[in-house]
Amino acid sequence: MRKKECEIRNHHHYATKGAWQTACCPLVLTFWNTACRPLVLSLWQTACRPLVLSFIIFHLSFSPAGAQSPREWRDSLAVLNKMIAAQPQSTDLRLKKAAVNIELQQWEYAVEEYGRVLELDSKNPAALYFRAYCYNHLRRYDMARADYERFLQIVPRHFDAQLGLAMTKRYLGKTLETQDELNRLVALYPDSALAYAARADFEQEQKQYDLALYDWDEALRLRPGQQDFLLSKYNVLWSMKRYDEARHLQDELLKAGMPRTLFNNRKNVK
């Protein structure tokens, strides 16, 4: 099981690296950054509404160290297509091609390629995990949910997949199921700031501000000073009409360099 999980986490690293080497492209790419996401683009932004959490989720699984040009990716893709034509049964080549499709944001092509991998290997965990990722980009949430669930049968307790499943249920409007998934995530990973942040963001959306405040505080206990968590806590305090505490936190964030424009949506309350 540990081996399979390592294979999933390294899929994009080896897939893209292999594509470049095959195409003789002089590119450099480090492993996909699994730290807490420093935070601009999100898988979930394209899947649904803009969430504070969406900021964080993307970089746990996908964050290239250096951006490559679309032309370089297309060059690699052209070489991979020729190799696949010669070796159509190669799941390794197809996984590499799908990884490049994702880099080019060719979600439909990536889904098709992962589907072909699964035709050859119905329990391929990398194909299931990353096809779910693509389905969420395409807003095919039921299909994403099915792939996450199949993946978790193969690799139980996989953090990113469990979080992905919870978020997918959220986009499907399954409020109670989402809450259950997030509670389970926190119970399984009580030392994960991201688990608390995911639950806090959902509770905040549901206007369960007392619960959200507790979870943001727990996330900050585990990851002190994380500015996105602090900004979310500020928003909760404001929603709870705890204006003095909110202003104090705002002052701290401004001193830390957070742009004032992020707070301009708040009216002055005396």
ChimeraX commands (.cxc) that place a marker at each C-alpha (Angstrom):
marker #1 position 0.00,0.00,0.00 radius 0.5
marker #1 position 2.86,2.36,0.86 radius 0.5
marker #1 position 4.45,1.60,-2.49 radius 0.5
marker #1 position 1.26,2.45,-4.35 radius 0.5
marker #1 position 0.87,5.73,-2.50 radius 0.5
marker #1 position 4.44,6.69,-3.39 radius 0.5
marker #1 position 3.70,5.87,-7.02 radius 0.5
marker #1 position 0.72,8.23,-6.97 radius 0.5
marker #1 position 2.62,11.08,-5.39 radius 0.5
marker #1 position 5.48,10.72,-7.89 radius 0.5
marker #1 position 3.38,10.15,-11.01 radius 0.5
marker #1 position 3.57,13.65,-12.41 radius 0.5
marker #1 position 7.21,14.09,-11.52 radius 0.5
marker #1 position 8.33,11.01,-13.41 radius 0.5
marker #1 position 5.79,11.39,-16.18 radius 0.5
marker #1 position 6.80,14.92,-17.13 radius 0.5
marker #1 position 10.50,14.28,-16.55 radius 0.5
marker #1 position 10.31,11.23,-18.78 radius 0.5
marker #1 position 8.54,13.19,-21.47 radius 0.5
marker #1 position 11.23,15.86,-21.50 radius 0.5
marker #1 position 14.07,13.37,-21.54 radius 0.5
marker #1 position 12.45,11.45,-24.37 radius 0.5
marker #1 position 11.97,14.63,-26.37 radius 0.5
marker #1 position 15.54,15.80,-25.55 radius 0.5
marker #1 position 14.15,19.05,-24.22 radius 0.5
marker #1 position 16.64,20.87,-21.93 radius 0.5
marker #1 position 14.05,21.46,-19.23 radius 0.5
marker #1 position 14.36,21.34,-15.48 radius 0.5
marker #1 position 11.54,20.38,-13.19 radius 0.5
marker #1 position 11.61,19.38,-9.53 radius 0.5
marker #1 position 9.11,17.19,-7.76 radius 0.5
marker #1 position 5.59,18.49,-7.38 radius 0.5
marker #1 position 5.56,20.58,-4.21 radius 0.5
marker #1 position 3.54,18.91,-1.46 radius 0.5
marker #1 position 3.89,21.73,1.03 radius 0.5
marker #1 position 0.93,23.91,1.97 radius 0.5
marker #1 position 0.18,25.89,-1.12 radius 0.5
marker #1 position 1.63,29.31,-1.65 radius 0.5
marker #1 position -1.28,29.95,-3.40 radius 0.5
marker #1 position -2.71,31.55,-6.44 radius 0.5
marker #1 position -4.31,29.07,-8.84 radius 0.5
marker #1 position -6.63,26.30,-7.90 radius 0.5
marker #1 position -8.13,23.14,-9.20 radius 0.5
marker #1 position -11.28,23.97,-7.30 radius 0.5
marker #1 position -11.64,27.50,-8.63 radius 0.5
marker #1 position -12.49,26.10,-12.04 radius 0.5
marker #1 position -14.62,23.40,-10.45 radius 0.5
marker #1 position -16.96,25.76,-8.63 radius 0.5
marker #1 position -16.99,28.96,-6.60 radius 0.5
marker #1 position -13.82,30.78,-5.54 radius 0.5
marker #1 position -12.88,29.44,-2.13 radius 0.5
marker #1 position -10.24,30.54,0.28 radius 0.5
marker #1 position -9.35,26.89,0.55 radius 0.5
marker #1 position -9.06,26.41,-3.19 radius 0.5
marker #1 position -5.94,28.52,-2.92 radius 0.5
marker #1 position -4.41,25.85,-0.71 radius 0.5
marker #1 position -5.62,22.64,-2.31 radius 0.5
marker #1 position -3.98,22.99,-5.68 radius 0.5
marker #1 position -0.38,23.08,-4.54 radius 0.5
marker #1 position -0.52,19.95,-2.40 radius 0.5
marker #1 position -0.53,17.93,-5.58 radius 0.5
marker #1 position 0.45,20.22,-8.44 radius 0.5
marker #1 position 3.03,22.98,-8.32 radius 0.5
marker #1 position 5.81,22.98,-10.90 radius 0.5
marker #1 position 9.00,24.65,-9.79 radius 0.5
marker #1 position 9.61,26.30,-13.13 radius 0.5
marker #1 position 7.03,27.18,-15.76 radius 0.5
marker #1 position 7.78,25.71,-19.18 radius 0.5
marker #1 position 6.54,27.17,-22.40 radius 0.5
marker #1 position 3.53,25.61,-24.15 radius 0.5
marker #1 position 5.74,25.00,-27.17 radius 0.5
marker #1 position 8.14,22.88,-25.12 radius 0.5
marker #1 position 5.25,20.86,-23.72 radius 0.5
marker #1 position 3.82,20.37,-27.21 radius 0.5
marker #1 position 7.22,19.19,-28.45 radius 0.5
marker #1 position 7.27,16.57,-25.72 radius 0.5
marker #1 position 3.70,15.62,-26.53 radius 0.5
marker #1 position 4.52,15.10,-30.21 radius 0.5
marker #1 position 7.35,12.69,-29.34 radius 0.5
marker #1 position 5.16,10.80,-26.87 radius 0.5
marker #1 position 2.43,10.41,-29.49 radius 0.5
marker #1 position 4.93,8.79,-31.85 radius 0.5
marker #1 position 6.17,6.44,-29.14 radius 0.5
marker #1 position 2.63,5.46,-28.16 radius 0.5
marker #1 position 1.85,4.69,-31.80 radius 0.5
marker #1 position 4.72,2.20,-31.68 radius 0.5
marker #1 position 3.85,0.87,-28.21 radius 0.5
marker #1 position 0.07,1.29,-27.76 radius 0.5
marker #1 position -0.04,-1.08,-24.77 radius 0.5
marker #1 position 2.41,0.97,-22.69 radius 0.5
marker #1 position 0.62,2.38,-19.65 radius 0.5
marker #1 position 3.81,4.23,-18.67 radius 0.5
marker #1 position 3.88,6.21,-21.91 radius 0.5
marker #1 position 0.17,6.94,-21.69 radius 0.5
marker #1 position 0.54,8.22,-18.13 radius 0.5
marker #1 position 3.36,10.49,-19.32 radius 0.5
marker #1 position 1.23,11.77,-22.17 radius 0.5
marker #1 position -1.71,12.47,-19.83 radius 0.5
marker #1 position 0.62,14.40,-17.52 radius 0.5
marker #1 position 1.65,16.63,-20.42 radius 0.5
marker #1 position -2.00,17.04,-21.42 radius 0.5
marker #1 position -2.66,18.34,-17.91 radius 0.5
marker #1 position 0.23,20.79,-18.20 radius 0.5
marker #1 position -1.35,22.08,-21.41 radius 0.5
marker #1 position -4.77,22.14,-19.68 radius 0.5
marker #1 position -6.09,19.68,-22.23 radius 0.5
marker #1 position -8.47,18.11,-19.73 radius 0.5
marker #1 position -10.53,16.09,-22.21 radius 0.5
marker #1 position -7.43,14.55,-23.78 radius 0.5
marker #1 position -6.05,13.72,-20.34 radius 0.5
marker #1 position -9.32,12.04,-19.37 radius 0.5
marker #1 position -9.24,9.99,-22.57 radius 0.5
marker #1 position -5.65,8.93,-21.95 radius 0.5
marker #1 position -6.34,7.91,-18.35 radius 0.5
marker #1 position -9.34,5.98,-19.64 radius 0.5
marker #1 position -7.08,4.04,-21.99 radius 0.5
marker #1 position -4.71,3.30,-19.12 radius 0.5
marker #1 position -7.63,1.94,-17.10 radius 0.5
marker #1 position -8.68,-0.23,-20.02 radius 0.5
marker #1 position -5.24,-1.81,-19.82 radius 0.5
marker #1 position -5.07,-1.81,-16.02 radius 0.5
marker #1 position -8.45,-1.34,-14.36 radius 0.5
marker #1 position -6.94,-0.67,-10.93 radius 0.5
marker #1 position -4.19,1.71,-11.91 radius 0.5
marker #1 position -4.20,4.15,-8.97 radius 0.5
marker #1 position -2.41,7.01,-10.74 radius 0.5
marker #1 position -4.95,6.99,-13.57 radius 0.5
marker #1 position -7.89,6.97,-11.15 radius 0.5
marker #1 position -6.51,9.75,-8.97 radius 0.5
marker #1 position -5.56,12.13,-11.77 radius 0.5
marker #1 position -8.65,11.41,-13.84 radius 0.5
marker #1 position -10.70,12.52,-10.84 radius 0.5
marker #1 position -8.60,15.70,-10.83 radius 0.5
marker #1 position -9.41,16.28,-14.50 radius 0.5
marker #1 position -13.10,15.52,-14.03 radius 0.5
marker #1 position -13.29,18.23,-11.39 radius 0.5
marker #1 position -11.77,20.70,-13.84 radius 0.5
marker #1 position -14.48,19.69,-16.30 radius 0.5
marker #1 position -17.16,19.98,-13.56 radius 0.5
marker #1 position -18.10,16.33,-13.96 radius 0.5
marker #1 position -18.39,15.89,-10.24 radius 0.5
marker #1 position -20.23,12.56,-10.19 radius 0.5
marker #1 position -17.48,11.01,-12.27 radius 0.5
marker #1 position -14.80,12.57,-10.09 radius 0.5
marker #1 position -16.51,11.19,-7.01 radius 0.5
marker #1 position -16.61,7.69,-8.49 radius 0.5
marker #1 position -12.89,7.78,-9.33 radius 0.5
marker #1 position -11.91,9.05,-5.89 radius 0.5
marker #1 position -13.96,6.31,-4.26 radius 0.5
marker #1 position -12.39,3.63,-6.47 radius 0.5
marker #1 position -8.96,5.03,-5.74 radius 0.5
marker #1 position -9.54,4.96,-1.98 radius 0.5
marker #1 position -10.50,1.31,-2.19 radius 0.5
marker #1 position -7.00,0.67,-3.54 radius 0.5
marker #1 position -5.10,3.21,-1.42 radius 0.5
marker #1 position -7.07,3.79,1.80 radius 0.5
marker #1 position -6.33,6.78,4.01 radius 0.5
marker #1 position -4.71,8.73,1.19 radius 0.5
marker #1 position -4.98,12.32,2.45 radius 0.5
marker #1 position -5.23,14.18,-0.86 radius 0.5
marker #1 position -7.78,11.75,-2.27 radius 0.5
marker #1 position -9.94,11.93,0.84 radius 0.5
marker #1 position -9.78,15.72,0.72 radius 0.5
marker #1 position -10.59,15.65,-2.98 radius 0.5
marker #1 position -13.59,13.43,-2.33 radius 0.5
marker #1 position -14.85,15.79,0.38 radius 0.5
marker #1 position -14.50,18.79,-1.92 radius 0.5
marker #1 position -16.22,16.98,-4.77 radius 0.5
marker #1 position -19.18,16.16,-2.55 radius 0.5
marker #1 position -19.23,19.81,-1.55 radius 0.5
marker #1 position -19.57,20.86,-5.18 radius 0.5
marker #1 position -22.35,18.31,-5.61 radius 0.5
marker #1 position -24.25,20.02,-2.79 radius 0.5
marker #1 position -24.02,16.99,-0.49 radius 0.5
marker #1 position -23.85,19.03,2.70 radius 0.5
marker #1 position -24.15,16.26,5.26 radius 0.5
marker #1 position -21.84,13.92,3.36 radius 0.5
marker #1 position -19.28,16.69,3.01 radius 0.5
marker #1 position -19.41,17.39,6.74 radius 0.5
marker #1 position -18.97,13.68,7.48 radius 0.5
marker #1 position -15.98,13.44,5.13 radius 0.5
marker #1 position -14.31,16.48,6.66 radius 0.5
marker #1 position -14.93,15.25,10.21 radius 0.5
marker #1 position -13.38,11.93,9.22 radius 0.5
marker #1 position -10.40,13.73,7.69 radius 0.5
marker #1 position -9.74,15.66,10.90 radius 0.5
marker #1 position -10.13,12.50,12.99 radius 0.5
marker #1 position -7.63,10.63,10.79 radius 0.5
marker #1 position -5.18,13.51,10.56 radius 0.5
marker #1 position -5.44,15.53,13.80 radius 0.5
marker #1 position -1.99,17.04,13.19 radius 0.5
marker #1 position -2.84,18.36,9.72 radius 0.5
marker #1 position -3.43,22.10,9.45 radius 0.5
marker #1 position -4.96,21.54,6.03 radius 0.5
marker #1 position -7.57,19.14,7.42 radius 0.5
marker #1 position -8.75,21.77,9.90 radius 0.5
marker #1 position -8.61,24.48,7.21 radius 0.5
marker #1 position -10.76,22.41,4.87 radius 0.5
marker #1 position -13.39,21.89,7.54 radius 0.5
marker #1 position -13.23,25.52,8.67 radius 0.5
marker #1 position -13.77,26.78,5.12 radius 0.5
marker #1 position -16.83,24.59,4.72 radius 0.5
marker #1 position -18.23,25.62,8.11 radius 0.5
marker #1 position -17.66,29.25,7.20 radius 0.5
marker #1 position -19.63,28.78,4.00 radius 0.5
marker #1 position -22.43,27.19,6.03 radius 0.5
marker #1 position -22.35,30.21,8.40 radius 0.5
marker #1 position -21.35,28.00,11.31 radius 0.5
marker #1 position -19.02,30.70,12.51 radius 0.5
marker #1 position -18.28,29.39,16.00 radius 0.5
marker #1 position -17.16,26.06,14.57 radius 0.5
marker #1 position -15.21,27.74,11.78 radius 0.5
marker #1 position -13.38,29.99,14.23 radius 0.5
marker #1 position -12.36,26.99,16.33 radius 0.5
marker #1 position -11.02,25.16,13.27 radius 0.5
marker #1 position -9.13,28.18,11.93 radius 0.5
marker #1 position -7.51,28.54,15.35 radius 0.5
marker #1 position -6.52,24.87,15.26 radius 0.5
marker #1 position -5.09,25.26,11.76 radius 0.5
marker #1 position -3.09,28.27,12.96 radius 0.5
marker #1 position -1.90,26.37,16.01 radius 0.5
marker #1 position -0.42,23.79,13.65 radius 0.5
marker #1 position 0.81,26.33,11.14 radius 0.5
marker #1 position 1.37,29.63,12.94 radius 0.5
marker #1 position 1.31,32.80,10.87 radius 0.5
marker #1 position -0.16,31.24,7.73 radius 0.5
marker #1 position -1.63,34.36,6.12 radius 0.5
marker #1 position -4.47,32.73,4.22 radius 0.5
marker #1 position -5.66,31.11,7.43 radius 0.5
marker #1 position -5.38,34.44,9.22 radius 0.5
marker #1 position -7.35,36.23,6.51 radius 0.5
marker #1 position -10.08,33.61,6.76 radius 0.5
marker #1 position -10.15,34.02,10.54 radius 0.5
marker #1 position -10.48,37.78,10.04 radius 0.5
marker #1 position -13.51,37.21,7.80 radius 0.5
marker #1 position -15.10,34.93,10.38 radius 0.5
marker #1 position -14.56,37.46,13.17 radius 0.5
marker #1 position -16.14,40.16,11.03 radius 0.5
marker #1 position -19.12,37.93,10.24 radius 0.5
marker #1 position -19.53,37.34,13.99 radius 0.5
marker #1 position -19.48,41.14,14.51 radius 0.5
marker #1 position -16.38,40.88,16.65 radius 0.5
marker #1 position -15.07,44.00,15.01 radius 0.5
marker #1 position -12.36,44.96,17.51 radius 0.5
marker #1 position -10.71,41.55,17.18 radius 0.5
marker #1 position -11.09,41.68,13.42 radius 0.5
marker #1 position -9.45,45.13,13.20 radius 0.5
marker #1 position -6.61,44.02,15.44 radius 0.5
marker #1 position -5.96,41.03,13.19 radius 0.5
marker #1 position -6.25,43.26,10.13 radius 0.5
marker #1 position -3.55,45.56,11.53 radius 0.5
marker #1 position -1.26,42.57,12.07 radius 0.5
marker #1 position -1.80,41.35,8.52 radius 0.5
marker #1 position -1.18,44.80,7.03 radius 0.5
marker #1 position 2.07,45.07,8.98 radius 0.5
marker #1 position 3.04,41.66,7.60 radius 0.5
marker #1 position 2.61,43.00,4.06 radius 0.5
marker #1 position -0.87,41.81,3.09 radius 0.5
marker #1 position -2.40,44.21,0.52 radius 0.5
marker #1 position -4.96,46.62,1.94 radius 0.5
marker #1 position -7.26,45.91,-1.02 radius 0.5
marker #1 position -8.11,42.56,0.54 radius 0.5
marker #1 position -9.89,44.41,3.33 radius 0.5
marker #1 position -11.61,47.10,1.29 radius 0.5
marker #1 position -14.81,45.11,1.08 radius 0.5
marker #1 position -15.41,45.74,4.76 radius 0.5
marker #1 position -17.33,48.84,5.73 radius 0.5
marker #1 position -16.19,50.85,8.71 radius 0.5
marker #1 position -18.32,50.08,11.73 radius 0.5
marker #1 position -18.16,52.25,14.82 radius 0.5
marker link #1:1,2 radius 0.2
marker link #1:2,3 radius 0.2
marker link #1:3,4 radius 0.2
marker link #1:4,5 radius 0.2
marker link #1:5,6 radius 0.2
marker link #1:6,7 radius 0.2
marker link #1:7,8 radius 0.2
marker link #1:8,9 radius 0.2
marker link #1:9,10 radius 0.2
marker link #1:10,11 radius 0.2
marker link #1:11,12 radius 0.2
marker link #1:12,13 radius 0.2
marker link #1:13,14 radius 0.2
marker link #1:14,15 radius 0.2
marker link #1:15,16 radius 0.2
marker link #1:16,17 radius 0.2
marker link #1:17,18 radius 0.2
marker link #1:18,19 radius 0.2
marker link #1:19,20 radius 0.2
marker link #1:20,21 radius 0.2
marker link #1:21,22 radius 0.2
marker link #1:22,23 radius 0.2
marker link #1:23,24 radius 0.2
marker link #1:24,25 radius 0.2
marker link #1:25,26 radius 0.2
marker link #1:26,27 radius 0.2
marker link #1:27,28 radius 0.2
marker link #1:28,29 radius 0.2
marker link #1:29,30 radius 0.2
marker link #1:30,31 radius 0.2
marker link #1:31,32 radius 0.2
marker link #1:32,33 radius 0.2
marker link #1:33,34 radius 0.2
marker link #1:34,35 radius 0.2
marker link #1:35,36 radius 0.2
marker link #1:36,37 radius 0.2
marker link #1:37,38 radius 0.2
marker link #1:38,39 radius 0.2
marker link #1:39,40 radius 0.2
marker link #1:40,41 radius 0.2
marker link #1:41,42 radius 0.2
marker link #1:42,43 radius 0.2
marker link #1:43,44 radius 0.2
marker link #1:44,45 radius 0.2
marker link #1:45,46 radius 0.2
marker link #1:46,47 radius 0.2
marker link #1:47,48 radius 0.2
marker link #1:48,49 radius 0.2
marker link #1:49,50 radius 0.2
marker link #1:50,51 radius 0.2
marker link #1:51,52 radius 0.2
marker link #1:52,53 radius 0.2
marker link #1:53,54 radius 0.2
marker link #1:54,55 radius 0.2
marker link #1:55,56 radius 0.2
marker link #1:56,57 radius 0.2
marker link #1:57,58 radius 0.2
marker link #1:58,59 radius 0.2
marker link #1:59,60 radius 0.2
marker link #1:60,61 radius 0.2
marker link #1:61,62 radius 0.2
marker link #1:62,63 radius 0.2
marker link #1:63,64 radius 0.2
marker link #1:64,65 radius 0.2
marker link #1:65,66 radius 0.2
marker link #1:66,67 radius 0.2
marker link #1:67,68 radius 0.2
marker link #1:68,69 radius 0.2
marker link #1:69,70 radius 0.2
marker link #1:70,71 radius 0.2
marker link #1:71,72 radius 0.2
marker link #1:72,73 radius 0.2
marker link #1:73,74 radius 0.2
marker link #1:74,75 radius 0.2
marker link #1:75,76 radius 0.2
marker link #1:76,77 radius 0.2
marker link #1:77,78 radius 0.2
marker link #1:78,79 radius 0.2
marker link #1:79,80 radius 0.2
marker link #1:80,81 radius 0.2
marker link #1:81,82 radius 0.2
marker link #1:82,83 radius 0.2
marker link #1:83,84 radius 0.2
marker link #1:84,85 radius 0.2
marker link #1:85,86 radius 0.2
marker link #1:86,87 radius 0.2
marker link #1:87,88 radius 0.2
marker link #1:88,89 radius 0.2
marker link #1:89,90 radius 0.2
marker link #1:90,91 radius 0.2
marker link #1:91,92 radius 0.2
marker link #1:92,93 radius 0.2
marker link #1:93,94 radius 0.2
marker link #1:94,95 radius 0.2
marker link #1:95,96 radius 0.2
marker link #1:96,97 radius 0.2
marker link #1:97,98 radius 0.2
marker link #1:98,99 radius 0.2
marker link #1:99,100 radius 0.2
marker link #1:100,101 radius 0.2
marker link #1:101,102 radius 0.2
marker link #1:102,103 radius 0.2
marker link #1:103,104 radius 0.2
marker link #1:104,105 radius 0.2
marker link #1:105,106 radius 0.2
marker link #1:106,107 radius 0.2
marker link #1:107,108 radius 0.2
marker link #1:108,109 radius 0.2
marker link #1:109,110 radius 0.2
marker link #1:110,111 radius 0.2
marker link #1:111,112 radius 0.2
marker link #1:112,113 radius 0.2
marker link #1:113,114 radius 0.2
marker link #1:114,115 radius 0.2
marker link #1:115,116 radius 0.2
marker link #1:116,117 radius 0.2
marker link #1:117,118 radius 0.2
marker link #1:118,119 radius 0.2
marker link #1:119,120 radius 0.2
marker link #1:120,121 radius 0.2
marker link #1:121,122 radius 0.2
marker link #1:122,123 radius 0.2
marker link #1:123,124 radius 0.2
marker link #1:124,125 radius 0.2
marker link #1:125,126 radius 0.2
marker link #1:126,127 radius 0.2
marker link #1:127,128 radius 0.2
marker link #1:128,129 radius 0.2
marker link #1:129,130 radius 0.2
marker link #1:130,131 radius 0.2
marker link #1:131,132 radius 0.2
marker link #1:132,133 radius 0.2
marker link #1:133,134 radius 0.2
marker link #1:134,135 radius 0.2
marker link #1:135,136 radius 0.2
marker link #1:136,137 radius 0.2
marker link #1:137,138 radius 0.2
marker link #1:138,139 radius 0.2
marker link #1:139,140 radius 0.2
marker link #1:140,141 radius 0.2
marker link #1:141,142 radius 0.2
marker link #1:142,143 radius 0.2
marker link #1:143,144 radius 0.2
marker link #1:144,145 radius 0.2
marker link #1:145,146 radius 0.2
marker link #1:146,147 radius 0.2
marker link #1:147,148 radius 0.2
marker link #1:148,149 radius 0.2
marker link #1:149,150 radius 0.2
marker link #1:150,151 radius 0.2
marker link #1:151,152 radius 0.2
marker link #1:152,153 radius 0.2
marker link #1:153,154 radius 0.2
marker link #1:154,155 radius 0.2
marker link #1:155,156 radius 0.2
marker link #1:156,157 radius 0.2
marker link #1:157,158 radius 0.2
marker link #1:158,159 radius 0.2
marker link #1:159,160 radius 0.2
marker link #1:160,161 radius 0.2
marker link #1:161,162 radius 0.2
marker link #1:162,163 radius 0.2
marker link #1:163,164 radius 0.2
marker link #1:164,165 radius 0.2
marker link #1:165,166 radius 0.2
marker link #1:166,167 radius 0.2
marker link #1:167,168 radius 0.2
marker link #1:168,169 radius 0.2
marker link #1:169,170 radius 0.2
marker link #1:170,171 radius 0.2
marker link #1:171,172 radius 0.2
marker link #1:172,173 radius 0.2
marker link #1:173,174 radius 0.2
marker link #1:174,175 radius 0.2
marker link #1:175,176 radius 0.2
marker link #1:176,177 radius 0.2
marker link #1:177,178 radius 0.2
marker link #1:178,179 radius 0.2
marker link #1:179,180 radius 0.2
marker link #1:180,181 radius 0.2
marker link #1:181,182 radius 0.2
marker link #1:182,183 radius 0.2
marker link #1:183,184 radius 0.2
marker link #1:184,185 radius 0.2
marker link #1:185,186 radius 0.2
marker link #1:186,187 radius 0.2
marker link #1:187,188 radius 0.2
marker link #1:188,189 radius 0.2
marker link #1:189,190 radius 0.2
marker link #1:190,191 radius 0.2
marker link #1:191,192 radius 0.2
marker link #1:192,193 radius 0.2
marker link #1:193,194 radius 0.2
marker link #1:194,195 radius 0.2
marker link #1:195,196 radius 0.2
marker link #1:196,197 radius 0.2
marker link #1:197,198 radius 0.2
marker link #1:198,199 radius 0.2
marker link #1:199,200 radius 0.2
marker link #1:200,201 radius 0.2
marker link #1:201,202 radius 0.2
marker link #1:202,203 radius 0.2
marker link #1:203,204 radius 0.2
marker link #1:204,205 radius 0.2
marker link #1:205,206 radius 0.2
marker link #1:206,207 radius 0.2
marker link #1:207,208 radius 0.2
marker link #1:208,209 radius 0.2
marker link #1:209,210 radius 0.2
marker link #1:210,211 radius 0.2
marker link #1:211,212 radius 0.2
marker link #1:212,213 radius 0.2
marker link #1:213,214 radius 0.2
marker link #1:214,215 radius 0.2
marker link #1:215,216 radius 0.2
marker link #1:216,217 radius 0.2
marker link #1:217,218 radius 0.2
marker link #1:218,219 radius 0.2
marker link #1:219,220 radius 0.2
marker link #1:220,221 radius 0.2
marker link #1:221,222 radius 0.2
marker link #1:222,223 radius 0.2
marker link #1:223,224 radius 0.2
marker link #1:224,225 radius 0.2
marker link #1:225,226 radius 0.2
marker link #1:226,227 radius 0.2
marker link #1:227,228 radius 0.2
marker link #1:228,229 radius 0.2
marker link #1:229,230 radius 0.2
marker link #1:230,231 radius 0.2
marker link #1:231,232 radius 0.2
marker link #1:232,233 radius 0.2
marker link #1:233,234 radius 0.2
marker link #1:234,235 radius 0.2
marker link #1:235,236 radius 0.2
marker link #1:236,237 radius 0.2
marker link #1:237,238 radius 0.2
marker link #1:238,239 radius 0.2
marker link #1:239,240 radius 0.2
marker link #1:240,241 radius 0.2
marker link #1:241,242 radius 0.2
marker link #1:242,243 radius 0.2
marker link #1:243,244 radius 0.2
marker link #1:244,245 radius 0.2
marker link #1:245,246 radius 0.2
marker link #1:246,247 radius 0.2
marker link #1:247,248 radius 0.2
marker link #1:248,249 radius 0.2
marker link #1:249,250 radius 0.2
marker link #1:250,251 radius 0.2
marker link #1:251,252 radius 0.2
marker link #1:252,253 radius 0.2
marker link #1:253,254 radius 0.2
marker link #1:254,255 radius 0.2
marker link #1:255,256 radius 0.2
marker link #1:256,257 radius 0.2
marker link #1:257,258 radius 0.2
marker link #1:258,259 radius 0.2
marker link #1:259,260 radius 0.2
marker link #1:260,261 radius 0.2
marker link #1:261,262 radius 0.2
marker link #1:262,263 radius 0.2
marker link #1:263,264 radius 0.2
marker link #1:264,265 radius 0.2
marker link #1:265,266 radius 0.2
marker link #1:266,267 radius 0.2
marker link #1:267,268 radius 0.2
marker link #1:268,269 radius 0.2
marker link #1:269,270 radius 0.2
view
